[in-house]
Each structure stands twice: as C-alpha cells, then as structure tokens.
C-alpha cells in the first residue's frame, strides 16, 4: 500500500512522464455544443418516427429510424475519433 507521500510522488512522476494534453475550455465547449446540436436533431427525428409508428404502421418510418440511428452512430464515431486523434487540440 502506498502512503500519501508516495502517492504525491507517483502523481508528480506521471505528470512529468506524460505531459498534459488538456483541451482548452472554449474549444471543448464549442465541440460539445455542435455535437449536442447534431445528436438532439437526430433524436427528435427518431422520436417523431416512433410517434408515427404508434399512430399508424408504415415501413418507411422504420427505414427512417434505421437511417437516423446510423447517422447518429457515425457522428459519434467521428467525434470520439476527433478527440482521440487530438483534433480539438489542433483547433486551440
């Protein structure tokens, strides 16, 4: 078990070994707002299709839900990739 002093030394060692790659707050905020806008728009469309399905069944509504969920999945994959690749840091 590591004592408090040992933990502090471990943290200092990690900070020196792995320099911080913090994303500036304004860049992260802009990214999250854009992503949120995209996600909310797609989710509202999906909710609309599900409401229509409850009222009257139509195969085109299911196709619409399928397309929108693929779009949402692709957007989230791109967002995660941008963060992992440091794209947000490049915008700073």
Jmol script that loads the backbone (N, CA, C; Angstrom):
load data "model"
ATOM      1  N   UNK A   1       0.847  -1.185   0.000  1.00  0.00           N
ATOM      2  CA  UNK A   1       0.000   0.000   0.000  1.00  0.00           C
ATOM      3  C   UNK A   1       0.887   1.241   0.000  1.00  0.00           C
ATOM      4  N   UNK A   2       0.570   2.206  -0.805  1.00  0.00           N
ATOM      5  CA  UNK A   2       1.347   3.440  -0.929  1.00  0.00           C
ATOM      6  C   UNK A   2       0.765   4.475   0.016  1.00  0.00           C
ATOM      7  N   UNK A   3       1.648   5.154   0.760  1.00  0.00           N
ATOM      8  CA  UNK A   3       1.197   6.215   1.648  1.00  0.00           C
ATOM      9  C   UNK A   3       0.915   7.480   0.866  1.00  0.00           C
ATOM     10  N   UNK A   4       0.423   8.504   1.575  1.00  0.00           N
ATOM     11  CA  UNK A   4       0.078   9.777   0.945  1.00  0.00           C
ATOM     12  C   UNK A   4       1.273  10.397   0.247  1.00  0.00           C
ATOM     13  N   UNK A   5       2.427  10.365   0.901  1.00  0.00           N
ATOM     14  CA  UNK A   5       3.632  10.942   0.298  1.00  0.00           C
ATOM     15  C   UNK A   5       4.012  10.166  -0.950  1.00  0.00           C
ATOM     16  N   UNK A   6       3.881   8.852  -0.895  1.00  0.00           N
ATOM     17  CA  UNK A   6       4.177   8.016  -2.054  1.00  0.00           C
ATOM     18  C   UNK A   6       3.241   8.312  -3.216  1.00  0.00           C
ATOM     19  N   UNK A   7       1.981   8.571  -2.920  1.00  0.00           N
ATOM     20  CA  UNK A   7       1.002   8.915  -3.965  1.00  0.00           C
ATOM     21  C   UNK A   7       1.361  10.225  -4.635  1.00  0.00           C
ATOM     22  N   UNK A   8       1.765  11.207  -3.846  1.00  0.00           N
ATOM     23  CA  UNK A   8       2.152  12.505  -4.407  1.00  0.00           C
ATOM     24  C   UNK A   8       3.344  12.339  -5.338  1.00  0.00           C
ATOM     25  N   UNK A   9       4.312  11.544  -4.926  1.00  0.00           N
ATOM     26  CA  UNK A   9       5.487  11.310  -5.768  1.00  0.00           C
ATOM     27  C   UNK A   9       5.093  10.598  -7.050  1.00  0.00           C
ATOM     28  N   UNK A  10       4.172   9.647  -6.947  1.00  0.00           N
ATOM     29  CA  UNK A  10       3.708   8.916  -8.119  1.00  0.00           C
ATOM     30  C   UNK A  10       3.000   9.851  -9.095  1.00  0.00           C
ATOM     31  N   UNK A  11       2.162  10.747  -8.584  1.00  0.00           N
ATOM     32  CA  UNK A  11       1.461  11.712  -9.431  1.00  0.00           C
ATOM     33  C   UNK A  11       2.455  12.637 -10.111  1.00  0.00           C
ATOM     34  N   UNK A  12       3.440  13.137  -9.369  1.00  0.00           N
ATOM     35  CA  UNK A  12       4.446  14.019  -9.962  1.00  0.00           C
ATOM     36  C   UNK A  12       5.211  13.302 -11.062  1.00  0.00           C
ATOM     37  N   UNK A  13       5.554  12.041 -10.832  1.00  0.00           N
ATOM     38  CA  UNK A  13       6.277  11.265 -11.836  1.00  0.00           C
ATOM     39  C   UNK A  13       5.432  11.101 -13.090  1.00  0.00           C
ATOM     40  N   UNK A  14       4.150  10.786 -12.921  1.00  0.00           N
ATOM     41  CA  UNK A  14       3.253  10.629 -14.073  1.00  0.00           C
ATOM     42  C   UNK A  14       3.098  11.937 -14.830  1.00  0.00           C
ATOM     43  N   UNK A  15       2.968  13.047 -14.101  1.00  0.00           N
ATOM     44  CA  UNK A  15       2.807  14.346 -14.762  1.00  0.00           C
ATOM     45  C   UNK A  15       4.036  14.687 -15.581  1.00  0.00           C
ATOM     46  N   UNK A  16       5.210  14.340 -15.078  1.00  0.00           N
ATOM     47  CA  UNK A  16       6.444  14.630 -15.808  1.00  0.00           C
ATOM     48  C   UNK A  16       6.639  13.672 -16.975  1.00  0.00           C
ATOM     49  N   UNK A  17       6.175  12.436 -16.825  1.00  0.00           N
ATOM     50  CA  UNK A  17       6.327  11.440 -17.876  1.00  0.00           C
ATOM     51  C   UNK A  17       5.315  11.651 -18.996  1.00  0.00           C
ATOM     52  N   UNK A  18       4.084  11.979 -18.619  1.00  0.00           N
ATOM     53  CA  UNK A  18       3.009  12.169 -19.581  1.00  0.00           C
ATOM     54  C   UNK A  18       2.542  13.619 -19.534  1.00  0.00           C
ATOM     55  N   UNK A  19       3.108  14.471 -20.384  1.00  0.00           N
ATOM     56  CA  UNK A  19       2.695  15.876 -20.347  1.00  0.00           C
ATOM     57  C   UNK A  19       1.203  16.024 -20.624  1.00  0.00           C
ATOM     58  N   UNK A  20       0.614  16.984 -19.996  1.00  0.00           N
ATOM     59  CA  UNK A  20      -0.821  17.219 -20.125  1.00  0.00           C
ATOM     60  C   UNK A  20      -1.168  17.659 -21.542  1.00  0.00           C
ATOM     61  N   UNK A  21      -2.249  17.082 -22.053  1.00  0.00           N
ATOM     62  CA  UNK A  21      -2.758  17.464 -23.375  1.00  0.00           C
ATOM     63  C   UNK A  21      -4.177  17.974 -23.195  1.00  0.00           C
ATOM     64  N   UNK A  22      -4.342  18.902 -22.301  1.00  0.00           N
ATOM     65  CA  UNK A  22      -5.670  19.426 -21.995  1.00  0.00           C
ATOM     66  C   UNK A  22      -6.218  20.214 -23.178  1.00  0.00           C
ATOM     67  N   UNK A  23      -7.491  20.018 -23.410  1.00  0.00           N
ATOM     68  CA  UNK A  23      -8.194  20.753 -24.457  1.00  0.00           C
ATOM     69  C   UNK A  23      -8.710  22.045 -23.825  1.00  0.00           C
ATOM     70  N   UNK A  24      -8.434  23.192 -24.436  1.00  0.00           N
ATOM     71  CA  UNK A  24      -8.935  24.447 -23.884  1.00  0.00           C
ATOM     72  C   UNK A  24     -10.458  24.418 -23.725  1.00  0.00           C
ATOM     73  N   UNK A  25     -10.934  25.028 -22.661  1.00  0.00           N
ATOM     74  CA  UNK A  25     -12.359  25.016 -22.323  1.00  0.00           C
ATOM     75  C   UNK A  25     -13.234  25.512 -23.463  1.00  0.00           C
ATOM     76  N   UNK A  26     -12.849  26.599 -24.116  1.00  0.00           N
ATOM     77  CA  UNK A  26     -13.700  27.150 -25.169  1.00  0.00           C
ATOM     78  C   UNK A  26     -13.760  26.228 -26.392  1.00  0.00           C
ATOM     79  N   UNK A  27     -12.673  25.518 -26.692  1.00  0.00           N
ATOM     80  CA  UNK A  27     -12.672  24.577 -27.811  1.00  0.00           C
ATOM     81  C   UNK A  27     -13.556  23.382 -27.476  1.00  0.00           C
ATOM     82  N   UNK A  28     -13.406  22.848 -26.277  1.00  0.00           N
ATOM     83  CA  UNK A  28     -14.227  21.718 -25.841  1.00  0.00           C
ATOM     84  C   UNK A  28     -15.701  22.110 -25.803  1.00  0.00           C
ATOM     85  N   UNK A  29     -15.987  23.303 -25.303  1.00  0.00           N
ATOM     86  CA  UNK A  29     -17.365  23.770 -25.204  1.00  0.00           C
ATOM     87  C   UNK A  29     -17.999  23.883 -26.590  1.00  0.00           C
ATOM     88  N   UNK A  30     -17.282  24.469 -27.534  1.00  0.00           N
ATOM     89  CA  UNK A  30     -17.810  24.616 -28.895  1.00  0.00           C
ATOM     90  C   UNK A  30     -18.061  23.243 -29.518  1.00  0.00           C
ATOM     91  N   UNK A  31     -17.121  22.320 -29.313  1.00  0.00           N
ATOM     92  CA  UNK A  31     -17.251  20.967 -29.847  1.00  0.00           C
ATOM     93  C   UNK A  31     -18.486  20.272 -29.279  1.00  0.00           C
ATOM     94  N   UNK A  32     -18.658  20.342 -27.958  1.00  0.00           N
ATOM     95  CA  UNK A  32     -19.789  19.687 -27.299  1.00  0.00           C
ATOM     96  C   UNK A  32     -21.106  20.307 -27.757  1.00  0.00           C
ATOM     97  N   UNK A  33     -21.146  21.630 -27.919  1.00  0.00           N
ATOM     98  CA  UNK A  33     -22.380  22.278 -28.365  1.00  0.00           C
ATOM     99  C   UNK A  33     -22.750  21.845 -29.793  1.00  0.00           C
ATOM    100  N   UNK A  34     -21.762  21.758 -30.675  1.00  0.00           N
ATOM    101  CA  UNK A  34     -22.028  21.308 -32.043  1.00  0.00           C
ATOM    102  C   UNK A  34     -22.500  19.859 -32.047  1.00  0.00           C
ATOM    103  N   UNK A  35     -21.819  19.021 -31.273  1.00  0.00           N
ATOM    104  CA  UNK A  35     -22.196  17.614 -31.199  1.00  0.00           C
ATOM    105  C   UNK A  35     -23.589  17.463 -30.610  1.00  0.00           C
ATOM    106  N   UNK A  36     -23.869  18.211 -29.567  1.00  0.00           N
ATOM    107  CA  UNK A  36     -25.186  18.163 -28.927  1.00  0.00           C
ATOM    108  C   UNK A  36     -26.275  18.560 -29.915  1.00  0.00           C
ATOM    109  N   UNK A  37     -26.024  19.594 -30.692  1.00  0.00           N
ATOM    110  CA  UNK A  37     -26.997  20.046 -31.693  1.00  0.00           C
ATOM    111  C   UNK A  37     -27.281  18.931 -32.691  1.00  0.00           C
ATOM    112  N   UNK A  38     -26.222  18.274 -33.175  1.00  0.00           N
ATOM    113  CA  UNK A  38     -26.380  17.170 -34.125  1.00  0.00           C
ATOM    114  C   UNK A  38     -27.179  16.027 -33.510  1.00  0.00           C
ATOM    115  N   UNK A  39     -26.814  15.642 -32.308  1.00  0.00           N
ATOM    116  CA  UNK A  39     -27.439  14.497 -31.647  1.00  0.00           C
ATOM    117  C   UNK A  39     -28.908  14.795 -31.332  1.00  0.00           C
ATOM    118  N   UNK A  40     -29.183  15.966 -30.792  1.00  0.00           N
ATOM    119  CA  UNK A  40     -30.558  16.309 -30.432  1.00  0.00           C
ATOM    120  C   UNK A  40     -31.447  16.336 -31.672  1.00  0.00           C
ATOM    121  N   UNK A  41     -30.957  16.881 -32.770  1.00  0.00           N
ATOM    122  CA  UNK A  41     -31.741  16.915 -34.003  1.00  0.00           C
ATOM    123  C   UNK A  41     -32.104  15.517 -34.478  1.00  0.00           C
ATOM    124  N   UNK A  42     -31.136  14.616 -34.482  1.00  0.00           N
ATOM    125  CA  UNK A  42     -31.398  13.247 -34.912  1.00  0.00           C
ATOM    126  C   UNK A  42     -32.350  12.556 -33.944  1.00  0.00           C
ATOM    127  N   UNK A  43     -32.149  12.746 -32.644  1.00  0.00           N
ATOM    128  CA  UNK A  43     -33.029  12.111 -31.662  1.00  0.00           C
ATOM    129  C   UNK A  43     -34.473  12.612 -31.787  1.00  0.00           C
ATOM    130  N   UNK A  44     -34.643  13.892 -32.071  1.00  0.00           N
ATOM    131  CA  UNK A  44     -36.000  14.420 -32.256  1.00  0.00           C
ATOM    132  C   UNK A  44     -36.670  13.782 -33.466  1.00  0.00           C
ATOM    133  N   UNK A  45     -35.900  13.569 -34.541  1.00  0.00           N
ATOM    134  CA  UNK A  45     -36.448  12.893 -35.712  1.00  0.00           C
ATOM    135  C   UNK A  45     -36.838  11.453 -35.383  1.00  0.00           C
ATOM    136  N   UNK A  46     -35.991  10.772 -34.634  1.00  0.00           N
ATOM    137  CA  UNK A  46     -36.293   9.393 -34.240  1.00  0.00           C
ATOM    138  C   UNK A  46     -37.560   9.354 -33.385  1.00  0.00           C
ATOM    139  N   UNK A  47     -37.687  10.280 -32.453  1.00  0.00           N
ATOM    140  CA  UNK A  47     -38.901  10.326 -31.625  1.00  0.00           C
ATOM    141  C   UNK A  47     -40.137  10.590 -32.474  1.00  0.00           C
ATOM    142  N   UNK A  48     -40.002  11.423 -33.489  1.00  0.00           N
ATOM    143  CA  UNK A  48     -41.117  11.687 -34.393  1.00  0.00           C
ATOM    144  C   UNK A  48     -41.541  10.437 -35.140  1.00  0.00           C
ATOM    145  N   UNK A  49     -40.549   9.686 -35.634  1.00  0.00           N
ATOM    146  CA  UNK A  49     -40.870   8.433 -36.325  1.00  0.00           C
ATOM    147  C   UNK A  49     -41.544   7.427 -35.391  1.00  0.00           C
ATOM    148  N   UNK A  50     -41.083   7.349 -34.148  1.00  0.00           N
ATOM    149  CA  UNK A  50     -41.697   6.391 -33.222  1.00  0.00           C
ATOM    150  C   UNK A  50     -43.132   6.798 -32.895  1.00  0.00           C
ATOM    151  N   UNK A  51     -43.379   8.096 -32.819  1.00  0.00           N
ATOM    152  CA  UNK A  51     -44.754   8.562 -32.602  1.00  0.00           C
ATOM    153  C   UNK A  51     -45.636   8.163 -33.778  1.00  0.00           C
ATOM    154  N   UNK A  52     -45.133   8.353 -34.987  1.00  0.00           N
ATOM    155  CA  UNK A  52     -45.886   7.960 -36.180  1.00  0.00           C
ATOM    156  C   UNK A  52     -46.136   6.450 -36.195  1.00  0.00           C
ATOM    157  N   UNK A  53     -45.132   5.674 -35.763  1.00  0.00           N
ATOM    158  CA  UNK A  53     -45.311   4.219 -35.712  1.00  0.00           C
ATOM    159  C   UNK A  53     -46.418   3.832 -34.740  1.00  0.00           C
ATOM    160  N   UNK A  54     -46.500   4.554 -33.628  1.00  0.00           N
ATOM    161  CA  UNK A  54     -47.563   4.280 -32.661  1.00  0.00           C
ATOM    162  C   UNK A  54     -48.933   4.586 -33.251  1.00  0.00           C
ATOM    163  N   UNK A  55     -48.999   5.623 -34.085  1.00  0.00           N
ATOM    164  CA  UNK A  55     -50.278   6.035 -34.667  1.00  0.00           C
ATOM    165  C   UNK A  55     -50.681   5.150 -35.847  1.00  0.00           C
ATOM    166  N   UNK A  56     -49.727   4.890 -36.721  1.00  0.00           N
ATOM    167  CA  UNK A  56     -50.013   4.071 -37.906  1.00  0.00           C
ATOM    168  C   UNK A  56     -48.711   3.447 -38.386  1.00  0.00           C
ATOM    169  N   UNK A  57     -48.738   2.174 -38.599  1.00  0.00           N
ATOM    170  CA  UNK A  57     -47.529   1.471 -39.017  1.00  0.00           C
ATOM    171  C   UNK A  57     -47.257   1.716 -40.498  1.00  0.00           C
ATOM    172  N   UNK A  58     -46.017   2.087 -40.783  1.00  0.00           N
ATOM    173  CA  UNK A  58     -45.584   2.284 -42.166  1.00  0.00           C
ATOM    174  C   UNK A  58     -44.101   1.899 -42.223  1.00  0.00           C
ATOM    175  N   UNK A  59     -43.750   1.015 -43.142  1.00  0.00           N
ATOM    176  CA  UNK A  59     -42.373   0.528 -43.245  1.00  0.00           C
ATOM    177  C   UNK A  59     -41.371   1.664 -43.460  1.00  0.00           C
ATOM    178  N   UNK A  60     -41.784   2.720 -44.123  1.00  0.00           N
ATOM    179  CA  UNK A  60     -40.859   3.837 -44.377  1.00  0.00           C
ATOM    180  C   UNK A  60     -40.429   4.509 -43.072  1.00  0.00           C
ATOM    181  N   UNK A  61     -41.265   4.442 -42.047  1.00  0.00           N
ATOM    182  CA  UNK A  61     -40.895   5.011 -40.753  1.00  0.00           C
ATOM    183  C   UNK A  61     -39.752   4.205 -40.130  1.00  0.00           C
ATOM    184  N   UNK A  62     -39.817   2.894 -40.264  1.00  0.00           N
ATOM    185  CA  UNK A  62     -38.738   2.051 -39.756  1.00  0.00           C
ATOM    186  C   UNK A  62     -37.442   2.309 -40.521  1.00  0.00           C
ATOM    187  N   UNK A  63     -37.554   2.512 -41.815  1.00  0.00           N
ATOM    188  CA  UNK A  63     -36.380   2.833 -42.628  1.00  0.00           C
ATOM    189  C   UNK A  63     -35.783   4.169 -42.185  1.00  0.00           C
ATOM    190  N   UNK A  64     -36.646   5.120 -41.880  1.00  0.00           N
ATOM    191  CA  UNK A  64     -36.176   6.425 -41.396  1.00  0.00           C
ATOM    192  C   UNK A  64     -35.437   6.300 -40.076  1.00  0.00           C
ATOM    193  N   UNK A  65     -35.976   5.505 -39.179  1.00  0.00           N
ATOM    194  CA  UNK A  65     -35.305   5.284 -37.886  1.00  0.00           C
ATOM    195  C   UNK A  65     -33.948   4.625 -38.111  1.00  0.00           C
ATOM    196  N   UNK A  66     -33.902   3.647 -39.004  1.00  0.00           N
ATOM    197  CA  UNK A  66     -32.636   2.975 -39.300  1.00  0.00           C
ATOM    198  C   UNK A  66     -31.589   3.940 -39.840  1.00  0.00           C
ATOM    199  N   UNK A  67     -31.989   4.794 -40.776  1.00  0.00           N
ATOM    200  CA  UNK A  67     -31.056   5.778 -41.358  1.00  0.00           C
ATOM    201  C   UNK A  67     -30.565   6.760 -40.299  1.00  0.00           C
ATOM    202  N   UNK A  68     -31.481   7.227 -39.458  1.00  0.00           N
ATOM    203  CA  UNK A  68     -31.100   8.213 -38.449  1.00  0.00           C
ATOM    204  C   UNK A  68     -30.180   7.614 -37.384  1.00  0.00           C
ATOM    205  N   UNK A  69     -30.437   6.371 -36.995  1.00  0.00           N
ATOM    206  CA  UNK A  69     -29.561   5.764 -35.990  1.00  0.00           C
ATOM    207  C   UNK A  69     -28.170   5.516 -36.568  1.00  0.00           C
ATOM    208  N   UNK A  70     -28.080   5.164 -37.855  1.00  0.00           N
ATOM    209  CA  UNK A  70     -26.769   5.016 -38.496  1.00  0.00           C
ATOM    210  C   UNK A  70     -26.050   6.366 -38.554  1.00  0.00           C
ATOM    211  N   UNK A  71     -26.786   7.425 -38.870  1.00  0.00           N
ATOM    212  CA  UNK A  71     -26.204   8.773 -38.923  1.00  0.00           C
ATOM    213  C   UNK A  71     -25.685   9.188 -37.551  1.00  0.00           C
ATOM    214  N   UNK A  72     -26.481   8.926 -36.521  1.00  0.00           N
ATOM    215  CA  UNK A  72     -26.089   9.274 -35.156  1.00  0.00           C
ATOM    216  C   UNK A  72     -24.856   8.475 -34.737  1.00  0.00           C
ATOM    217  N   UNK A  73     -24.834   7.201 -35.057  1.00  0.00           N
ATOM    218  CA  UNK A  73     -23.694   6.360 -34.722  1.00  0.00           C
ATOM    219  C   UNK A  73     -22.427   6.845 -35.423  1.00  0.00           C
ATOM    220  N   UNK A  74     -22.553   7.201 -36.699  1.00  0.00           N
ATOM    221  CA  UNK A  74     -21.396   7.696 -37.454  1.00  0.00           C
ATOM    222  C   UNK A  74     -20.884   9.003 -36.867  1.00  0.00           C
ATOM    223  N   UNK A  75     -21.789   9.892 -36.504  1.00  0.00           N
ATOM    224  CA  UNK A  75     -21.386  11.188 -35.929  1.00  0.00           C
ATOM    225  C   UNK A  75     -20.655  10.994 -34.610  1.00  0.00           C
ATOM    226  N   UNK A  76     -21.148  10.080 -33.795  1.00  0.00           N
ATOM    227  CA  UNK A  76     -20.491   9.816 -32.505  1.00  0.00           C
ATOM    228  C   UNK A  76     -19.116   9.177 -32.717  1.00  0.00           C
ATOM    229  N   UNK A  77     -19.007   8.292 -33.699  1.00  0.00           N
ATOM    230  CA  UNK A  77     -17.717   7.663 -34.010  1.00  0.00           C
ATOM    231  C   UNK A  77     -16.706   8.720 -34.442  1.00  0.00           C
ATOM    232  N   UNK A  78     -17.141   9.642 -35.289  1.00  0.00           N
ATOM    233  CA  UNK A  78     -16.258  10.727 -35.741  1.00  0.00           C
ATOM    234  C   UNK A  78     -15.844  11.601 -34.561  1.00  0.00           C
ATOM    235  N   UNK A  79     -16.780  11.914 -33.685  1.00  0.00           N
ATOM    236  CA  UNK A  79     -16.482  12.768 -32.532  1.00  0.00           C
ATOM    237  C   UNK A  79     -15.447  12.118 -31.632  1.00  0.00           C
ATOM    238  N   UNK A  80     -15.619  10.847 -31.342  1.00  0.00           N
ATOM    239  CA  UNK A  80     -14.660  10.136 -30.490  1.00  0.00           C
ATOM    240  C   UNK A  80     -13.295  10.079 -31.172  1.00  0.00           C
ATOM    241  N   UNK A  81     -13.292   9.829 -32.468  1.00  0.00           N
ATOM    242  CA  UNK A  81     -12.039   9.787 -33.221  1.00  0.00           C
ATOM    243  C   UNK A  81     -11.329  11.141 -33.192  1.00  0.00           C
ATOM    244  N   UNK A  82     -12.100  12.231 -33.354  1.00  0.00           N
ATOM    245  CA  UNK A  82     -11.512  13.576 -33.294  1.00  0.00           C
ATOM    246  C   UNK A  82     -10.839  13.828 -31.949  1.00  0.00           C
ATOM    247  N   UNK A  83     -11.496  13.427 -30.890  1.00  0.00           N
ATOM    248  CA  UNK A  83     -10.924  13.620 -29.554  1.00  0.00           C
ATOM    249  C   UNK A  83      -9.683  12.758 -29.399  1.00  0.00           C
ATOM    250  N   UNK A  84      -9.773  11.480 -29.781  1.00  0.00           N
ATOM    251  CA  UNK A  84      -8.636  10.560 -29.640  1.00  0.00           C
ATOM    252  C   UNK A  84      -7.443  10.983 -30.461  1.00  0.00           C
ATOM    253  N   UNK A  85      -7.674  11.566 -31.626  1.00  0.00           N
ATOM    254  CA  UNK A  85      -6.584  11.984 -32.513  1.00  0.00           C
ATOM    255  C   UNK A  85      -6.054  13.372 -32.190  1.00  0.00           C
ATOM    256  N   UNK A  86      -6.616  14.017 -31.196  1.00  0.00           N
ATOM    257  CA  UNK A  86      -6.145  15.339 -30.805  1.00  0.00           C
ATOM    258  C   UNK A  86      -6.634  16.454 -31.706  1.00  0.00           C
ATOM    259  N   UNK A  87      -7.673  16.198 -32.499  1.00  0.00           N
ATOM    260  CA  UNK A  87      -8.188  17.216 -33.412  1.00  0.00           C
ATOM    261  C   UNK A  87      -8.604  18.483 -32.665  1.00  0.00           C
ATOM    262  N   UNK A  88      -9.155  18.326 -31.464  1.00  0.00           N
ATOM    263  CA  UNK A  88      -9.585  19.505 -30.711  1.00  0.00           C
ATOM    264  C   UNK A  88      -8.381  20.327 -30.264  1.00  0.00           C
ATOM    265  N   UNK A  89      -7.289  19.661 -29.942  1.00  0.00           N
ATOM    266  CA  UNK A  89      -6.082  20.388 -29.547  1.00  0.00           C
ATOM    267  C   UNK A  89      -5.514  21.193 -30.695  1.00  0.00           C
ATOM    268  N   UNK A  90      -5.678  20.699 -31.919  1.00  0.00           N
ATOM    269  CA  UNK A  90      -5.174  21.419 -33.091  1.00  0.00           C
ATOM    270  C   UNK A  90      -5.957  22.685 -33.340  1.00  0.00           C
ATOM    271  N   UNK A  91      -7.219  22.752 -32.885  1.00  0.00           N
ATOM    272  CA  UNK A  91      -8.052  23.928 -33.086  1.00  0.00           C
ATOM    273  C   UNK A  91      -7.713  25.031 -32.097  1.00  0.00           C
ATOM    274  N   UNK A  92      -7.023  24.685 -31.050  1.00  0.00           N
ATOM    275  CA  UNK A  92      -6.727  25.657 -29.979  1.00  0.00           C
ATOM    276  C   UNK A  92      -5.756  26.722 -30.438  1.00  0.00           C
TER     277      UNK A  92
END
end "model"
wireframe off; spacefill off
backbone 0.3
color backbone group
